[in-house]
Amino acid sequence: MSVQHEEWEQRFVVPETMRMGLAQLQEASLEVAAQMRVANSQRGSEIARVKPQMHFGSPKLSARRNASLLTLARAASPSPRMDARVDTDPAYGGTGMAAIETTAQFLEWYSQVEGRLAAEQDAESHAFASHMRRRLDECARMEATLGSVEAALDTLHMDFGRVGERTGGVRTSCGVLQTRQGRLEQMAGQINERLDVYGSLGPITQLFNAPGDSVCTDPEFLPSLERAERALEFIEAHADARDSELYAMRFAQCRSRALTLIKMHAQREFRRLGAQTNANTASAEHVRVRAAATRLRPLLEALQQRGTDIHTNAPQVLADVEASYFQMRRVWLHAHVPRALQSIEHEHTDRAAVLRDWCAFVMGVCADEGRLYAEFFGTSTGTGLKAHEDAVMKVFYELVRPRIIREAQVDVLAALSLTLLAYQRPQGDEPGESDESSELDAFYAVVGAVLEDAQQRLAFRAQAFVRGEIGGYRMSADDAAAAVQWIRTLDQGDQGDPVDHWEYPPVQRLRWLVTHISGCVDTEVQRGLTEEALAACKQSIATHGARTVRDCMRGDSDAEQLAHLFVTCTITAADQAAEPDQTSLSDYN
């Protein structure tokens, strides 16, 4: 190699003028080497962090290398400083050789530098290529793994499809089994129901035939009665079953036994209540009976629910229980009502006030009886209740009617009639229209009958009053003197004398009668009585009154004229007295 360099130096001698260019080229090479070292250190730290970039050559190095080759033709003066640095700096390929003085030495040195630079550049590319090969291997392994995973997923999908098909089959089978299970459970329920029907006969019979008086108070009594009736209905619906007639007869006996037990228990309770009636006041008796109603109400309600079944003994049992109840109430009321009516009578001297309190009392009794009956039997419209209240009102009627028949005073009879009118049935309230009115039907009926008797008695006594006090009036000497003085005063026109207020007694009695009978009797009866009284009054005025006045003024020249004035004024006053709206309420003495 050295021979070749020598031959090269002999053949191509470097002029002195080119040594300057070679020195500049060496300086540029030093800078390139320094930059390469820095770049290599940075790339070494970045290779592990970032993806290496492809660099197959340094554009700056190639440009400088080309520039150096082009300037070889232009010799430059050499630099002593450069010679020393090239010989000692490893970046320039320093090998301890002498300073470059010939072209052969330069080319040898340059080929070494270029080889190292290329090796450094190729090392980076080789490192990146091996990195890429490793990544390629990893990608190949990953692709193989993905392929195996995909194959596994396809297998799972196929397995899932097969499992889904099998699950659908199982689900269909389960649906069929559930349907069969439902039918079997329904059949089992029906079988158990039928078995319960026949199996309940023993416990029901044992309960209803148990000894003692507390069978009806057992909590299982009413449920057992309902089970017996349901069993009887079931057996009657399946009459073609074996021994159905025998079981139907036994369950019917159980039902009849239960209803009889209810009747016996209720009658026993009513007898116990009736044994202490005389010792209780009205309020205490009411509270005691209501407490018994609370205990008996469930049993009596069950009895009433079956009271319309004509195929059983329930209607007769219900009638017997009601009869026992009304007997218990009559025992107390027949002792309590007369005693209370007598006590009320002793509290008043006014007969109208007595009748008013009597009516209020018996009205309250009827209302209380209706409410008590409803608490026992759930309704206040039973036919037995009306008969019971009629019996209570009979006591009232038998006590009031004789007093009205014996009464002779017109004003008292009028007051009694007004009192009874206040307690008669309200207009528009028909009998049996509501539960509240049904409770008082008996009361209103008796009040109506007593009112009719009082009005008839009032009309009779009013007619007697007209005949005796108005038509049969005979003027006394004092009345005649007062009449003559009153006529003379009227004739003289002296209106300030008190004698002006004198009134003919029949006219006064007419006004009193019309005032008292107004509103106490029927309108037609009142009109007839008023007309009869007015006619009797006018007859008395025209006959007896005028004759008496004329006889008293016998010998006076104007006696006939004064008698005529008396008749005219008295008849006018009588006509005014016959009008109820213009009459006064002055009492007749």
For each residue, the residues with C-beta under 8 A, 3 or more apart:
1: 4 5 108
2: 5 6
3: 6 7
4: 1 7 8 104
5: 1 2 8 9 102 104 105 107 108
6: 2 3 9 10 104
7: 3 4 10 11 104
8: 4 5 11 12 102 103 104 107
9: 5 6 12 13 14 102 103 104 105
10: 6 7 13
11: 7 8
12: 8 9 103 104
13: 9 10 102 103
14: 9 18 19 22 75 101 102 103 106
15: 18 19 75
16: 19 75 77
17: 20 74 75 76 77
18: 14 15 21 22 72 73 74 75 76
19: 14 15 16 22 23 75 76 77 78 79
20: 17 23 24 75 76 77 78 79
21: 18 24 25 68 71 72 74 75 76
22: 14 18 19 25 26 72 75 76 78 100 106
23: 19 20 26 27 76 77 78 79 82 83
24: 20 21 27 28 71 76
25: 21 22 28 29 68 71
26: 22 23 29 30 79 82 85 86 92 100
27: 23 24 30 31 82
28: 24 25 31 32 64 68
29: 25 26 32 33 64 91 92 113
30: 26 27 33 34 85 89 91 92
31: 27 28 34 35
32: 28 29 35 36 58 60 61 64 117
33: 29 30 36 37 89 91 92 113
34: 30 31 37 38 91
35: 31 32 38 39 60
36: 32 33 39 40 58 117 120
37: 33 34 40 41 91
38: 34 35 41 42
39: 35 36 42 43
40: 36 37 43 44 120 124
41: 37 38 44 45
42: 38 39 45 46
43: 39 40 46 47 52 124
44: 40 41 47
45: 41 42 48 49
46: 42 43 49 50 52
47: 43 44 50 52 127 131
48: 45
49: 45 46
50: 46 47
51:
52: 43 46 47 124 127 128 131
53: 128
54: 125 128
55: 58 121 124 125
56: 121 125
57: 61 62 121
58: 32 36 55 61 62 117 121
59: 62 63
60: 32 35 63 64
61: 32 57 58 64 65 117
62: 57 58 59 65 66
63: 59 60 66 67
64: 28 29 32 60 61 67 68
65: 61 62 68 69 114
66: 62 63 69 70
67: 63 64 70 71
68: 21 25 28 64 65 71 72
69: 65 66 72
70: 66 67 73
71: 21 24 25 67 68 74 76
72: 18 21 22 68 69 103
73: 18 70
74: 17 18 21 71
75: 14 15 16 17 18 19 20 21 22
76: 17 18 19 20 21 22 23 24 71
77: 16 17 19 20 23
78: 19 20 22 23 82 83 101
79: 19 20 23 26 82 83
80: 83 84
81: 84 85
82: 23 26 27 78 79 85 86
83: 23 78 79 80 86 87 99 100
84: 80 81 87 88 99
85: 26 30 81 82 88 89 92
86: 26 82 83 89 92 94 99 100 109
87: 83 84 94 96 97 98 99
88: 84 85 94 96
89: 30 33 85 86 92 94
90: 93 94
91: 29 30 33 34 37 94
92: 26 29 30 33 85 86 89 109 113
93: 90 109 112 113 116
94: 86 87 88 89 90 91 97
95:
96: 87 88
97: 87 94 105 109
98: 87 101
99: 83 84 86 87
100: 22 26 83 86 105 106 109
101: 14 78 98 105
102: 5 8 9 13 14 105 106
103: 8 9 12 13 14 72 106 107
104: 4 5 6 7 8 9 12 107 108
105: 5 9 97 100 101 102 108 109
106: 14 22 100 102 103 109 110
107: 5 8 103 104 110 111
108: 1 5 104 105 111 112
109: 86 92 93 97 100 105 106 112 113
110: 106 107 113 114
111: 107 108 114 115
112: 93 108 109 115 116
113: 29 33 92 93 109 110 116 117
114: 65 110 111 117 118
115: 111 112 118 119
116: 93 112 113 119 120
117: 32 36 58 61 113 114 120 121
118: 114 115 121 122
119: 115 116 122 123
120: 36 40 116 117 123 124
121: 55 56 57 58 117 118 124 125
122: 118 119 125 126
123: 119 120 126 127
124: 40 43 52 55 120 121 127 128
125: 54 55 56 121 122 128 129
126: 122 123 129 130
127: 47 52 123 124 130 131
128: 52 53 54 124 125 131 132
129: 125 126 132 133
130: 126 127 133 134
131: 47 52 127 128 134 135
132: 128 129 135 136
133: 129 130 136 137
134: 130 131 137 138
135: 131 132 138 139
136: 132 133 139 140
137: 133 134 140 141
138: 134 135 141 142
139: 135 136 142 143
140: 136 137 143 144
141: 137 138 144 145
142: 138 139 145 146
143: 139 140 146 147
144: 140 141 147 148
145: 141 142 148 149
146: 142 143 149 150
147: 143 144 150 151
148: 144 145 151 152
149: 145 146 152 153
150: 146 147 153 154
151: 147 148 154 155
152: 148 149 155 156
153: 149 150 156 157
154: 150 151 157 158
155: 151 152 158 159
156: 152 153 159 160
157: 153 154 160 161
158: 154 155 161 162
159: 155 156 162 163
160: 156 157 163 164
161: 157 158 164 165
162: 158 159 165 166
163: 159 160 166 167
164: 160 161 167 168
165: 161 162 168 169
166: 162 163 169 170
167: 163 164 170 171
168: 164 165 171 172
169: 165 166 172 173
170: 166 167 173 174
171: 167 168 174 175
172: 168 169 175 176
173: 169 170 176 177
174: 170 171 177 178
175: 171 172 178 179
176: 172 173 179 180
177: 173 174 180 181
178: 174 175 181 182
179: 175 176 182 183
180: 176 177 183 184
181: 177 178 184 185
182: 178 179 185 186
183: 179 180 186 187
184: 180 181 187 188
185: 181 182 188 189
186: 182 183 189 190
187: 183 184 190 191
188: 184 185 191 192
189: 185 186 192 193
190: 186 187 193 194
191: 187 188 194 195
192: 188 189 195 196
193: 189 190 196 197 234
194: 190 191 197 198 234
195: 191 192 198 199
196: 192 193 199 200
197: 193 194 200 230 231 234 235 247
198: 194 195 201 231 247
199: 195 196 202
200: 196 197 203 204 224 227 228 231
201: 198 204 205 231 247 250 251 254
202: 199 205 206
203: 200 206 207 224
204: 200 201 207 208 224 227 228 251 254
205: 201 202 208 209 250 254
206: 202 203 209 210
207: 203 204 210 215 218 220 221 224
208: 204 205 215 224 254 257 258 261
209: 205 206 257
210: 206 207 215 218
211:
212: 215
213: 265 268
214: 217 218
215: 207 208 210 212 218 221 261 265
216: 221 261 262 265 299
217: 214 221 265
218: 207 210 214 215 221
219: 223
220: 207 223 224
221: 207 215 216 217 218 224 225 258 261
222: 225 226 298 299 302
223: 219 220 226 227
224: 200 203 204 207 208 220 221 227 228 258
225: 221 222 228 229 255 258 302
226: 222 223 229 230
227: 200 204 223 224 230 231
228: 200 204 224 225 231 232 251 254 255 258
229: 225 226 232 233 251 255
230: 197 226 227 233 234
231: 197 198 200 201 227 228 234 235 247 251
232: 228 229 235 236 248 251 252 255
233: 229 230 236 237
234: 193 194 197 230 231 237 238
235: 197 231 232 238 239 241 244 247 248 251
236: 232 233 239 248
237: 233 234
238: 234 235 241 244
239: 235 236 244 245 248
240: 244
241: 235 238 244
242:
243: 246 247
244: 235 238 239 240 241 247 248
245: 239 248 249
246: 243 249 250
247: 197 198 201 231 235 243 244 250 251
248: 232 235 236 239 244 245 251 252
249: 245 246 252 253
250: 201 205 246 247 253 254
251: 201 204 228 229 231 232 235 247 248 254 255
252: 232 248 249 255 256 312
253: 249 250 256 257
254: 201 204 205 208 228 250 251 257 258
255: 225 228 229 232 251 252 258 259 312
256: 252 253 259 260 312 313
257: 208 209 253 254 260 261
258: 208 221 224 225 228 254 255 261 262
259: 255 256 262 263 303 306 312 313 314 317
260: 256 257 263 264 313 317
261: 208 215 216 221 257 258 264 265
262: 216 258 259 265 266 299 300 302 303 317 321
263: 259 260 266 267 303 317 320 321
264: 260 261 267 268
265: 213 215 216 217 261 262 268 269 296 299
266: 262 263 269 270 296 299 300 321 324 325
267: 263 264 270 271 320 321 324
268: 213 264 265 271 272
269: 265 266 272 273 292 295 296
270: 266 267 273 274 324 325 327 328
271: 267 268 274 275 324 328
272: 268 269 275 276
273: 269 270 276 277 288 289 292 328
274: 270 271 277 327 328 331 332
275: 271 272
276: 272 273 279 280 288
277: 273 274 280 285 328 331 332 335 336
278: 332 335
279: 276
280: 276 277 284 285 288 332
281: 284 285
282: 285 286 336 340
283: 286 287
284: 280 281 287 288
285: 277 280 281 282 288 289 332 336
286: 282 283 289 290 368 372
287: 283 284 290 291
288: 273 276 280 284 285 291 292
289: 273 285 286 292 293 372
290: 286 287 293 294 372 375
291: 287 288 294 295
292: 269 273 288 289 295 296
293: 289 290 296 297 372 375 376
294: 290 291 297 375
295: 269 291 292
296: 265 266 269 292 293 299 300 376
297: 293 294 300 301 375 376 378
298: 222 301 302
299: 216 222 262 265 266 296 302 303
300: 262 266 296 297 303 304 321 376 377 378
301: 297 298 304 305 377 378
302: 222 225 262 298 299 305 306
303: 259 262 263 299 300 306 307 314 317 318 321
304: 300 301 307 318 377 378
305: 301 302
306: 259 302 303 309 312 314
307: 303 304 314 315 318
308: 314 315
309: 306 312 314 315
310: 315
311:
312: 252 255 256 259 306 309 315
313: 256 259 260 316 317
314: 259 303 306 307 308 309 317 318
315: 307 308 309 310 312 318 319
316: 313 319 320
317: 259 260 262 263 303 313 314 320 321
318: 303 304 307 314 315 321 322
319: 315 316 322 323 384
320: 263 267 316 317 323 324
321: 262 263 266 267 300 303 317 318 324 325
322: 318 319 325 326 377 382 384
323: 319 320 326 327 384
324: 266 267 270 271 320 321 327 328
325: 266 270 321 322 328 329 373 376 377
326: 322 323 329 330 384 387 388
327: 270 274 323 324 330 331
328: 270 271 273 274 277 324 325 331 332
329: 325 326 332 333 369 372 388
330: 326 327 333 334 388 391 392
331: 274 277 327 328 334 335
332: 274 277 278 280 285 328 329 335 336
333: 329 330 336 337 365 369 392 395
334: 330 331 337 338 395
335: 277 278 331 332 338 339
336: 277 282 285 332 333 339 340
337: 333 334 340 341 362 365 392 395 396
338: 334 335 341 342 395 399
339: 335 336 342 343
340: 282 336 337 343 344 361
341: 337 338 344 345 358 361 395 396 399
342: 338 339 345 346
343: 339 340 346 347
344: 340 341 347 348 354 357 358 361
345: 341 342 348 354 358
346: 342 343
347: 343 344 357
348: 344 345 351 353 354 357
349: 353
350: 353 354 415
351: 348 354 355 403 407 412 415 416
352: 355 356 412 415 416 418 419
353: 348 349 350 356 357
354: 344 345 348 350 351 357 358
355: 351 352 358 359 400 416 419 420
356: 352 353 359 360 419 422
357: 344 347 348 353 354 360 361
358: 341 344 345 354 355 361 362 396 399 400
359: 355 356 362 363 419 420 422 423 447
360: 356 357 363 364 423
361: 340 341 344 357 358 364 365
362: 337 358 359 365 366 392 393 396 443 446
363: 359 360 366 367 423 440 443
364: 360 361 367 368
365: 333 337 361 362 368 369 392
366: 362 363 369 370 389 392 393 439 440 442 443
367: 363 364 370 371 439 440
368: 286 364 365 371 372
369: 329 333 365 366 372 373 385 388 389 392 439
370: 366 367 373 374 380 385 389 435 436 438 439 440
371: 367 368 374 375 380 439
372: 286 289 290 293 329 368 369 375 376
373: 325 369 370 376 377 379 380 382 385 388
374: 370 371 377 378 379 380 435
375: 290 293 294 297 371 372
376: 293 296 297 300 325 372 373
377: 300 301 304 322 325 373 374 382
378: 297 300 301 304 374
379: 373 374 382 435
380: 370 371 373 374 385 435 436 438 439
381: 385 432 435 438
382: 322 373 377 379 385 386
383: 386 387
384: 319 322 323 326 387 388
385: 369 370 373 380 381 382 388 389 438 439
386: 382 383 389 390 438 441 442
387: 326 383 384 390 391
388: 326 329 330 369 373 384 385 391 392
389: 366 369 370 385 386 392 393 439 441 442 443
390: 386 387 393 394 442 445 446
391: 330 387 388 394 395
392: 330 333 337 362 365 366 369 388 389 395 396 442
393: 362 366 389 390 396 397 442 443 445 446
394: 390 391 397 398 446
395: 333 334 337 338 341 391 392 398 399
396: 337 341 358 362 392 393 399 400 446
397: 393 394 400 401 446 449 450
398: 394 395 401 402
399: 338 341 358 395 396 402 403
400: 355 358 396 397 403 404 450
401: 397 398 404 405 450 453
402: 398 399 405 406
403: 351 399 400 406 407
404: 400 401 407 413 416 450 453 454 457
405: 401 402 453 457
406: 402 403
407: 351 403 404 412 413 416 457 461
408: 461
409: 412 413 461
410: 413 414 458 461 462 465 513 516 517
411: 414 415 516 587 588
412: 351 352 407 409 415 416
413: 404 407 409 410 416 417 454 457 458 461 520
414: 410 411 417 418 458 516 517 520
415: 350 351 352 411 412 418 419
416: 351 352 355 404 407 412 413 419 420 454
417: 413 414 420 421 451 454 455 458 520 521
418: 352 414 415 421 422 519 520
419: 352 355 356 359 415 416 422 423
420: 355 359 416 417 423 424 447 450 451 454
421: 417 418 424 451 519 520
422: 356 359 418 419
423: 359 360 363 419 420 443 447
424: 420 421 444 447 448 451
425: 429 431 444 447 448
426: 429
427:
428:
429: 425 426 433 437
430: 433 437
431: 425 437 438 441 444
432: 381 437 438 441
433: 429 430 437 438
434: 437 438
435: 370 374 379 380 381 438 439
436: 370 380 439 440
437: 429 430 431 432 433 434 440 441
438: 370 380 381 385 386 431 432 433 434 435 441
439: 366 367 369 370 371 380 385 389 435 436
440: 363 366 367 370 436 437 443 444
441: 386 389 431 432 437 438 444 445
442: 366 386 389 390 392 393 445 446
443: 362 363 366 389 393 423 440 446 447
444: 424 425 431 440 441 447 448
445: 390 393 441 442 448 449
446: 362 390 393 394 396 397 442 443 449 450
447: 359 420 423 424 425 443 444 450 451
448: 424 425 444 445 451 452
449: 397 445 446 452 453
450: 397 400 401 404 420 446 447 453 454
451: 417 420 421 424 447 448 454 455
452: 448 449 455 456
453: 401 404 405 449 450 456 457
454: 404 413 416 417 420 450 451 457 458
455: 417 451 452 458 459 520 521 522 525
456: 452 453 459 460
457: 404 405 407 413 453 454 460 461
458: 410 413 414 417 454 455 461 462 517 520 521
459: 455 456 462 463 521 525 529
460: 456 457 463 464
461: 407 408 409 410 413 457 458 464 465
462: 410 458 459 465 466 513 517 529 533
463: 459 460 466 467 529 532
464: 460 461 467 468
465: 410 461 462 468 469 470 509 513
466: 462 463 469 470 471 513 529 532 533 536
467: 463 464 470 471 472 536
468: 464 465 471 472
469: 465 466 472 473 506 509
470: 465 466 467 473 506 509 510 513 533 536 537 540
471: 466 467 468 536 537 539 540
472: 467 468 469
473: 469 470 505 506 509 540 544
474: 544
475: 479 480 483 505 544 545 548
476: 479 480
477: 480 481
478: 481 482
479: 475 476 482 483 505
480: 475 476 477 483 484 548 549 552
481: 477 478 484 485 552
482: 478 479 485 486 499 502
483: 475 479 480 486 487 502 504 545 548 549 552 566
484: 480 481 487 488 549 552 553 562
485: 481 482 488 489 499 502
486: 482 483 489 490 499 500 502
487: 483 484 490 491 549 562 563 565 566 569
488: 484 485 491 492 562
489: 485 486 492 494 497 499 500
490: 486 487 493 500 565 569
491: 487 488 558 561 562 565
492: 488 489
493: 490
494: 489 497 500
495: 500
496: 500
497: 489 494 500
498: 501
499: 482 485 486 489 502
500: 486 489 490 494 495 496 497
501: 498
502: 482 483 485 486 499
503: 507 508 573
504: 483 507 508 541 545 570 573 574
505: 473 475 479 508 509
506: 469 470 473 509 510 536 537 540 541 545 574
507: 503 504 510 511 537 541 570 573 574 577
508: 503 504 505 511 512 577 586 588
509: 465 469 470 473 505 506 512 513 537 588
510: 470 506 507 513 514 533 534 537 574 577 578
511: 507 508 514 515 577 583 584 586
512: 508 509 515 516 586 587 588
513: 410 462 465 466 470 509 510 516 517 529 533 588
514: 510 511 517 518 530 533 577 578 579 580 583
515: 511 512 518 580 583 584 585 586
516: 410 411 414 512 513 520
517: 410 414 458 462 513 514 520 521 526 529 530
518: 514 515 526 580 583
519: 418 421 526
520: 413 414 417 418 421 455 458 516 517 526
521: 417 455 458 459 517 525 526 529
522: 455 525 526
523: 526 527
524: 527 528
525: 455 459 521 522 528 529
526: 517 518 519 520 521 522 523 529 530
527: 523 524 530 531
528: 524 525 531 532
529: 459 462 463 466 513 517 521 525 526 532 533
530: 514 517 526 527 533 534 578 580
531: 527 528 534 535 578
532: 463 466 528 529 535 536
533: 462 466 470 510 513 514 529 530 536 537 578
534: 510 530 531 537 538 574 575 578
535: 531 532 538 539
536: 466 467 470 471 506 532 533 539 540
537: 470 471 506 507 509 510 533 534 540 541 574 577
538: 534 535 541 542 571 574
539: 471 535 536 542 543
540: 470 471 473 506 536 537 543 544 545
541: 504 506 507 537 538 544 545 546 567 570 571 574
542: 538 539 545 546 567 571
543: 539 540 546 547
544: 473 474 475 540 541 547 548
545: 475 483 504 506 540 541 542 548 549 566 567 570
546: 541 542 543 549 550 563 564 566 567
547: 543 544 550 551
548: 475 480 483 544 545 551 552
549: 480 483 484 487 545 546 552 553 562 563 566
550: 546 547 553 554 559 560 563
551: 547 548 554
552: 480 481 483 484 548 549
553: 484 549 550 556 558 559 562 563
554: 550 551 559
555: 559
556: 553 559 562
557:
558: 491 553 561 562
559: 550 553 554 555 556 562 563
560: 550 563 564
561: 491 558 564 565
562: 484 487 488 491 549 553 556 558 559 565 566
563: 487 546 549 550 553 559 560 566 567
564: 546 560 561 567 568
565: 487 490 491 561 562 568 569
566: 483 487 545 546 549 562 563 569 570
567: 541 542 545 546 563 564 570 571
568: 564 565 571 572
569: 487 490 565 566 572 573
570: 504 507 541 545 566 567 573 574
571: 538 541 542 567 568 574 575
572: 568 569 575 576
573: 503 504 507 569 570 576 577
574: 504 506 507 510 534 537 538 541 570 571 577 578
575: 534 571 572 578 579
576: 572 573 579 582
577: 507 508 510 511 514 537 573 574 583
578: 510 514 530 531 533 534 574 575
579: 514 575 576 582 583
580: 514 515 518 530 583
581:
582: 576 579
583: 511 514 515 518 577 579 580
584: 511 515
585: 515
586: 508 511 512 515
587: 411 512
588: 411 508 509 512 513
589:
